[in-house]
Amino acid sequence: MTPVELSRTVLHAVRRAVDEGELSVTVPERAVVTVPRPGGCGDYATNIALQLARAAGQPPRRVAEILRARLLDEDRVTDVVVTGPGFLNLSLESTASADLVEEILSRGLRYGHGVGFSGTLVRLRCPAEVRAVVVADTIARVRRSQGDFVRVDYDGRPAPEWQAVLGVDIDDSRIGGDSQAATASRRGPRALVDIDDSRRPRTLVDIDIDIDIDIDIDIDIDIDLTVRPAPAPADPLPLGRDAARWALLYPAAHDRPRISRDHLVQRETNPLFRVRYAHARTRALLRNAADLGFHPEPGPVRDGEALIALLGDHPRVLATAQDTPDRLARHLLAVADATLPLLPAVLPLGEEKPSAAHRARLALAEAAGTVLAGGLSLLGIDAPDHL
């Protein structure tokens, strides 16, 4: 069960309680499901009871107990514990991790992306300053991954080397509010296409379609956001695309970025290196396993709970960190740090034969590498297979 599916399960429990007259509330559109906080337990936690308590006119723990009874009736939910003021902590069947890994491997780099046009039109405004331009470019990438239509307006003309070196999509923008051009290429709504991939059953996947629209059409903007982070204290271009973008994106917007060659060193103290190293290790393990004659196969993994929870949280991070790329960068670092301890146990040792446990750990490692690669691509950073 993925976090999205679990969110639907929680909402189903709320709907049942409303229909049976135990709660008098409006069923919300979504239930936030996250990794349990300190003091929690299980695989996932939700604060839905605290969210509904005031409208229900009941204490949060009473609402939580009402929902707990119904969640225990749901398939693949093995236990529900109420902690703190009313947090619901849910434990799932052991197949939940296998289902999550299978979903990640089937979605590939698009795991966590939205399907279809979200209906949200976004305008980003930013000064022609290198950090603001890179942050706006990344916000546009993440928002488009969620199906939003995004236009970037620059107050001034960005330097051409920001596009050439840093990979900023300046073509998809307006400069200085100038709308002289009649049309411009925009990444529009996504289309669902039925494809045949021999590696997995036929499925619907979403692809990007570039369309031309008149940018002078008077349309209602749903979100009008000014991007103005603390400026870069030095020119990041000497660092190259990957290190420069990480240096500009990893700090929070209000923090001044550190522009130094520390972002280029290959050691554990460099967060960018840890993320890319973890990805490269997962790719190396897949090559080594193929040489040994076995392949990944999703299954339960003992001692992989922390990593599984982070992978399951990836769609929520993309949905809630759309305007804060630093949160995505820190999430990828957490995934990398949870991945690295798993890797030494992926391959059999000595004369040991590959087992189901090895195949399951290999599949989990591949899923982690997929999430790291997909997240780095949204940050505009390469995820090499070799370091």
Backbone torsions as a table, in degrees:
resi	resn	phi	psi	omega
1	MET	NA	122.9	179.5
2	THR	-82.1	164.1	176.7
3	PRO	-56.7	-36.0	178.5
4	VAL	-64.8	-44.6	178.4
5	GLU	-65.0	-39.5	179.4
6	LEU	-65.6	-37.2	175.8
7	SER	-59.7	-43.0	177.5
8	ARG	-63.8	-37.4	178.9
9	THR	-63.2	-42.2	178.2
10	VAL	-62.7	-43.9	178.8
11	LEU	-64.7	-34.4	176.2
12	HIS	-63.1	-39.3	177.7
13	ALA	-64.8	-40.1	176.8
14	VAL	-62.4	-45.3	-178.4
15	ARG	-61.7	-40.5	178.6
16	ARG	-63.4	-42.1	-179.9
17	ALA	-64.9	-36.2	177.2
18	VAL	-68.2	-46.5	-178.5
19	ASP	-62.6	-32.5	-178.0
20	GLU	-89.8	3.5	172.8
21	GLY	82.2	9.8	179.6
22	GLU	-86.9	-21.4	176.0
23	LEU	-130.8	137.4	176.5
24	SER	-116.0	83.0	-177.7
25	VAL	-142.4	164.6	169.8
26	THR	-85.6	126.7	-178.8
27	VAL	-66.9	122.0	-178.9
28	PRO	-67.6	165.5	-179.1
29	GLU	-75.7	-27.3	-179.3
30	ARG	-149.2	154.7	174.5
31	ALA	-118.9	125.3	-178.8
32	VAL	-76.7	124.0	179.0
33	VAL	-119.8	124.4	-174.8
34	THR	-134.3	176.0	171.7
35	VAL	-66.6	138.6	179.1
36	PRO	-57.9	139.2	177.3
37	ARG	-81.8	170.8	175.9
38	PRO	-52.8	131.7	-175.5
39	GLY	96.2	-12.6	177.1
40	GLY	-89.6	-174.1	-179.2
41	CYS	-156.4	177.3	177.6
42	GLY	79.9	-165.5	-176.7
43	ASP	-90.1	-37.5	-177.7
44	TYR	-142.0	162.3	177.4
45	ALA	-138.6	154.5	177.0
46	THR	-142.1	146.2	178.7
47	ASN	-102.3	23.5	-174.6
48	ILE	-58.1	-34.1	-179.0
49	ALA	-66.7	-39.8	176.7
50	LEU	-66.9	-35.0	-180.0
51	GLN	-65.4	-34.8	-173.7
52	LEU	-95.9	-12.7	-168.5
53	ALA	-58.8	-47.3	-176.6
54	ARG	-62.5	-46.6	-179.7
55	ALA	-64.4	-33.2	-179.0
56	ALA	-78.3	-16.9	-178.2
57	GLY	69.3	28.7	-179.0
58	GLN	-134.6	156.7	176.9
59	PRO	-61.9	147.5	-179.2
60	PRO	-55.8	-39.7	-178.3
61	ARG	-67.2	-33.2	176.6
62	ARG	-66.5	-43.4	176.5
63	VAL	-61.1	-41.7	179.9
64	ALA	-61.8	-41.0	179.7
65	GLU	-65.9	-37.7	177.3
66	ILE	-61.9	-44.2	-179.5
67	LEU	-72.6	-34.3	179.8
68	ARG	-58.2	-43.6	-178.3
69	ALA	-60.5	-35.4	-178.6
70	ARG	-82.0	-33.7	178.1
71	LEU	-66.6	-32.0	178.8
72	LEU	-66.3	-19.0	177.5
73	ASP	-83.5	-10.2	-176.0
74	GLU	-78.2	143.8	176.2
75	ASP	-61.5	141.8	173.5
76	ARG	71.3	4.8	169.8
77	VAL	-100.4	114.2	-174.1
78	THR	-93.3	-25.8	-179.5
79	ASP	-159.9	149.2	176.1
80	VAL	-136.2	124.0	-178.5
81	VAL	-120.8	133.1	176.4
82	VAL	-93.2	125.6	179.6
83	THR	-128.3	160.5	176.3
84	GLY	58.3	-143.8	-177.0
85	PRO	-74.7	-9.5	179.5
86	GLY	153.3	26.0	176.8
87	PHE	-75.9	137.8	175.7
88	LEU	-98.7	120.7	179.7
89	ASN	-108.4	121.4	-172.2
90	LEU	-112.6	134.6	172.6
91	SER	-108.6	138.1	-175.8
92	LEU	-113.6	162.8	175.3
93	GLU	-59.0	156.6	-177.8
94	SER	-62.9	-20.4	179.2
95	THR	-73.9	-9.4	-177.6
96	ALA	-61.6	-41.6	180.0
97	SER	-64.8	-37.8	178.4
98	ALA	-65.2	-39.6	178.6
99	ASP	-64.5	-40.6	179.6
100	LEU	-64.2	-46.7	179.8
101	VAL	-61.2	-42.2	179.5
102	GLU	-62.5	-39.8	178.6
103	GLU	-64.5	-43.4	-179.9
104	ILE	-61.7	-44.5	-178.0
105	LEU	-68.6	-30.6	179.3
106	SER	-75.9	-35.1	179.1
107	ARG	-81.9	-26.2	-179.9
108	GLY	65.0	-140.2	-177.0
109	LEU	-64.7	-14.3	179.7
110	ARG	-92.6	8.8	175.6
111	TYR	-61.0	128.1	-178.3
112	GLY	92.6	-7.8	178.4
113	HIS	-80.4	155.0	174.1
114	GLY	-75.9	161.6	177.9
115	VAL	-114.2	116.4	179.3
116	GLY	87.0	172.5	-179.5
117	PHE	-72.1	128.6	-177.0
118	SER	-75.3	-17.3	-175.7
119	GLY	87.3	2.4	-178.3
120	THR	-100.4	127.5	177.3
121	LEU	-105.7	125.1	-172.4
122	VAL	-123.2	134.0	171.7
123	ARG	-117.4	125.4	176.5
124	LEU	-105.5	130.7	176.7
125	ARG	-115.7	136.0	178.6
126	CYS	-154.2	153.7	175.7
127	PRO	-73.1	163.5	178.4
128	ALA	-84.0	64.6	177.5
129	GLU	-122.5	140.8	-165.5
130	VAL	-58.8	-43.8	-178.5
131	ARG	-68.4	-42.5	179.2
132	ALA	-60.5	-39.6	-179.0
133	VAL	-66.7	-42.7	179.8
134	VAL	-68.1	-40.8	178.7
135	VAL	-64.1	-44.0	179.0
136	ALA	-63.1	-40.0	178.0
137	ASP	-61.0	-40.6	-178.6
138	THR	-72.0	-40.9	175.5
139	ILE	-58.0	-42.4	178.6
140	ALA	-61.5	-42.1	179.3
141	ARG	-60.6	-47.6	-176.1
142	VAL	-68.1	-42.9	-179.8
143	ARG	-64.5	-38.8	177.6
144	ARG	-65.7	-30.8	176.6
145	SER	-64.1	-23.2	178.7
146	GLN	-95.2	6.3	175.5
147	GLY	93.5	5.8	180.0
148	ASP	-77.9	152.1	170.9
149	PHE	-95.3	123.2	-171.5
150	VAL	-126.3	134.6	171.0
151	ARG	-124.0	139.6	179.2
152	VAL	-110.7	126.0	176.5
153	ASP	-109.8	124.4	-179.9
154	TYR	-102.1	137.1	174.5
155	ASP	-89.7	79.7	-173.6
156	GLY	117.7	172.2	-175.4
157	ARG	-99.0	117.7	177.2
158	PRO	-62.5	150.1	178.0
159	ALA	-65.4	137.5	-178.0
160	PRO	-60.7	-29.1	-179.6
161	GLU	-69.6	-18.0	175.0
162	TRP	-66.9	-31.0	174.3
163	GLN	-78.9	-44.1	-175.6
164	ALA	-69.8	-41.1	-174.9
165	VAL	-95.1	-43.4	-173.8
166	LEU	-94.2	-5.5	175.2
167	GLY	73.2	23.8	179.1
168	VAL	-73.9	135.6	-178.9
169	ASP	-85.9	76.6	-177.7
170	ILE	-75.0	-23.2	-179.8
171	ASP	-61.1	-32.3	-176.9
172	ASP	-91.4	64.3	-172.3
173	SER	-161.9	174.3	168.6
174	ARG	-123.6	143.2	-175.6
175	ILE	-112.8	126.3	177.9
176	GLY	61.5	27.1	-179.0
177	GLY	71.0	9.8	-177.9
178	ASP	-74.8	124.5	178.1
179	SER	-123.0	39.6	-179.0
180	GLN	-66.4	-39.0	-178.4
181	ALA	-65.5	140.0	-177.5
182	ALA	-76.1	-37.6	-178.0
183	THR	-136.6	161.1	175.0
184	ALA	-151.1	151.6	-179.6
185	SER	-75.7	128.0	179.9
186	ARG	-125.8	146.3	173.2
187	ARG	-82.9	109.9	-170.4
188	GLY	-98.9	-160.4	-178.2
189	PRO	-58.9	149.3	179.6
190	ARG	-87.4	149.2	178.4
191	ALA	-109.3	147.8	176.1
192	LEU	-90.6	126.4	-176.2
193	VAL	-125.8	131.8	178.7
194	ASP	-84.6	116.9	-178.1
195	ILE	-118.9	162.3	178.6
196	ASP	-116.7	111.8	179.3
197	ASP	-118.6	120.4	-175.1
198	SER	-66.2	-16.2	-178.4
199	ARG	-79.6	-17.9	-179.4
200	ARG	-152.6	167.7	-179.2
201	PRO	-61.3	160.0	177.8
202	ARG	-59.6	138.1	-175.3
203	THR	-150.0	165.5	175.1
204	LEU	-94.2	127.0	175.8
205	VAL	-126.1	156.8	-178.6
206	ASP	-102.2	138.7	177.5
207	ILE	-126.4	157.2	178.8
208	ASP	-83.6	141.9	175.0
209	ILE	-123.7	126.1	175.6
210	ASP	-87.4	128.2	179.3
211	ILE	-127.7	157.0	176.3
212	ASP	-98.8	130.0	176.5
213	ILE	-131.7	156.7	176.7
214	ASP	-80.3	113.7	-175.3
215	ILE	-76.9	-5.2	176.5
216	ASP	-91.5	-2.4	178.0
217	ILE	-62.9	136.7	-179.4
218	ASP	-81.0	100.2	-179.2
219	ILE	-119.5	156.2	179.3
220	ASP	-83.0	124.6	177.2
221	ILE	-89.0	126.2	179.8
222	ASP	-77.4	-39.2	-177.6
223	ILE	-131.1	122.3	177.5
224	ASP	-117.5	106.7	-169.2
225	LEU	-121.0	129.6	173.7
226	THR	-94.5	125.8	-178.6
227	VAL	-104.3	111.1	-177.3
228	ARG	-144.8	71.4	178.4
229	PRO	-73.9	169.0	173.7
230	ALA	-57.3	129.9	-173.4
231	PRO	-68.3	158.1	177.0
232	ALA	-69.0	134.1	-177.7
233	PRO	-78.8	-10.8	-178.8
234	ALA	-152.5	167.3	-179.7
235	ASP	-71.3	119.7	-178.9
236	PRO	-84.8	-7.7	-173.1
237	LEU	-57.1	-37.3	179.0
238	PRO	-59.8	-18.7	179.2
239	LEU	-76.8	-15.5	-174.7
240	GLY	83.8	170.8	-171.0
241	ARG	-59.4	-55.0	-170.1
242	ASP	-66.1	-51.9	-177.7
243	ALA	-66.8	-36.8	-179.8
244	ALA	-65.2	-46.0	-179.3
245	ARG	-64.1	-42.2	178.8
246	TRP	-62.3	-43.1	-179.7
247	ALA	-60.6	-34.3	-178.4
248	LEU	-83.6	-27.3	-172.4
249	LEU	-98.5	-28.7	-173.5
250	TYR	-67.2	-40.6	178.0
251	PRO	-71.7	153.2	173.5
252	ALA	-61.8	156.5	-173.0
253	ALA	-58.0	-33.0	-177.3
254	HIS	-82.7	-9.5	-180.0
255	ASP	-91.8	142.0	176.2
256	ARG	-75.6	129.0	-179.4
257	PRO	-70.4	153.0	177.8
258	ARG	-100.0	113.9	-178.7
259	ILE	-101.2	98.1	-179.2
260	SER	-150.2	166.9	-179.7
261	ARG	-74.2	-1.9	175.2
262	ASP	-60.5	-25.5	179.8
263	HIS	-73.1	-9.7	-178.5
264	LEU	-100.1	-16.3	-174.1
265	VAL	-73.6	145.5	-179.8
266	GLN	-99.5	80.2	176.8
267	ARG	-148.5	164.8	-172.9
268	GLU	-64.3	-22.4	-179.5
269	THR	-73.2	-10.7	-179.8
270	ASN	-96.2	109.2	-177.5
271	PRO	-57.9	-40.8	179.7
272	LEU	-61.6	-40.6	178.1
273	PHE	-62.9	-42.0	-178.7
274	ARG	-61.2	-41.9	-179.5
275	VAL	-65.1	-48.4	-177.0
276	ARG	-72.1	-31.7	177.3
277	TYR	-66.7	-43.1	178.2
278	ALA	-60.3	-41.8	178.0
279	HIS	-63.4	-46.7	-178.6
280	ALA	-62.7	-36.4	178.3
281	ARG	-64.1	-40.1	179.1
282	THR	-64.1	-37.2	178.3
283	ARG	-68.6	-38.3	178.2
284	ALA	-64.5	-39.0	179.1
285	LEU	-64.0	-37.9	177.2
286	LEU	-63.6	-40.4	177.5
287	ARG	-66.2	-43.7	-179.3
288	ASN	-65.8	-39.9	178.7
289	ALA	-64.3	-40.0	177.7
290	ALA	-61.5	-37.8	177.6
291	ASP	-64.6	-30.9	178.7
292	LEU	-85.3	-4.7	175.1
293	GLY	88.0	21.3	174.7
294	PHE	-134.9	161.0	-171.5
295	HIS	-133.0	163.4	-178.9
296	PRO	-66.6	143.8	177.2
297	GLU	-146.5	110.2	-176.1
298	PRO	-54.3	138.1	179.0
299	GLY	-170.2	175.1	179.4
300	PRO	-65.2	140.6	-179.7
301	VAL	-125.7	117.9	177.5
302	ARG	-72.2	140.2	178.9
303	ASP	68.2	18.0	176.8
304	GLY	-107.7	14.7	-172.6
305	GLU	-61.1	-43.0	-177.1
306	ALA	-63.0	-44.4	179.3
307	LEU	-66.6	-42.7	-179.8
308	ILE	-61.0	-41.3	179.6
309	ALA	-63.7	-40.3	179.2
310	LEU	-67.1	-40.2	178.1
311	LEU	-65.1	-40.5	178.7
312	GLY	-66.8	-24.6	-178.7
313	ASP	-84.3	-7.6	-174.7
314	HIS	-58.8	-45.8	178.3
315	PRO	-58.8	-38.6	179.2
316	ARG	-66.0	-39.3	179.2
317	VAL	-61.4	-44.9	179.8
318	LEU	-63.7	-37.3	-177.3
319	ALA	-74.5	-30.5	-174.2
320	THR	-104.3	-13.0	-178.9
321	ALA	-108.4	27.9	-175.0
322	GLN	-61.1	-33.9	-176.2
323	ASP	-105.8	9.2	-179.7
324	THR	-133.8	78.8	-177.3
325	PRO	-57.0	-25.7	179.5
326	ASP	-62.3	-31.7	178.7
327	ARG	-67.2	-38.5	176.5
328	LEU	-65.7	-42.5	179.4
329	ALA	-61.2	-43.6	179.9
330	ARG	-68.2	-34.4	176.3
331	HIS	-63.1	-42.9	178.6
332	LEU	-63.5	-37.6	177.4
333	LEU	-64.6	-39.9	177.6
334	ALA	-64.2	-40.3	177.0
335	VAL	-62.2	-44.7	179.9
336	ALA	-61.4	-45.2	-178.1
337	ASP	-67.5	-26.9	176.1
338	ALA	-83.4	-21.3	-178.9
339	THR	-79.3	-43.3	-171.3
340	LEU	-57.6	-40.9	178.8
341	PRO	-65.3	-23.5	-179.6
342	LEU	-74.3	-29.8	-165.0
343	LEU	-65.6	-36.1	-179.8
344	PRO	-61.4	-21.0	-178.0
345	ALA	-98.0	7.9	-176.0
346	VAL	-75.4	-45.2	-176.9
347	LEU	-92.9	147.4	175.5
348	PRO	-65.6	150.6	-178.5
349	LEU	-106.1	142.8	175.9
350	GLY	57.8	-125.4	-179.4
351	GLU	-89.1	5.2	-178.7
352	GLU	-63.5	137.1	178.5
353	LYS	-88.7	146.3	176.4
354	PRO	-59.7	132.8	-178.0
355	SER	-117.4	177.5	176.4
356	ALA	-61.4	-34.4	178.9
357	ALA	-64.8	-40.6	177.3
358	HIS	-63.1	-42.9	-179.1
359	ARG	-65.9	-37.7	179.1
360	ALA	-68.0	-41.9	177.8
361	ARG	-65.4	-36.8	178.0
362	LEU	-64.5	-41.0	178.5
363	ALA	-64.7	-40.4	177.9
364	LEU	-64.8	-40.7	177.2
365	ALA	-63.1	-41.7	178.0
366	GLU	-63.1	-40.5	178.5
367	ALA	-62.9	-41.6	178.5
368	ALA	-62.6	-44.5	178.0
369	GLY	-62.2	-35.5	178.2
370	THR	-65.2	-44.1	178.6
371	VAL	-64.4	-40.8	179.0
372	LEU	-63.8	-44.2	-179.7
373	ALA	-65.1	-42.9	179.6
374	GLY	-64.8	-41.7	178.8
375	GLY	-66.5	-42.4	177.7
376	LEU	-62.5	-38.1	179.8
377	SER	-63.4	-36.1	176.7
378	LEU	-68.4	-28.1	174.5
379	LEU	-80.8	-3.5	-178.9
380	GLY	78.5	24.3	-175.4
381	ILE	-117.1	139.8	-179.4
382	ASP	-74.9	146.7	175.5
383	ALA	-118.7	87.3	-175.3
384	PRO	-70.6	149.8	176.6
385	ASP	-78.3	-19.5	-179.6
386	HIS	-128.6	137.1	173.6
387	LEU	-124.7	NA	NA
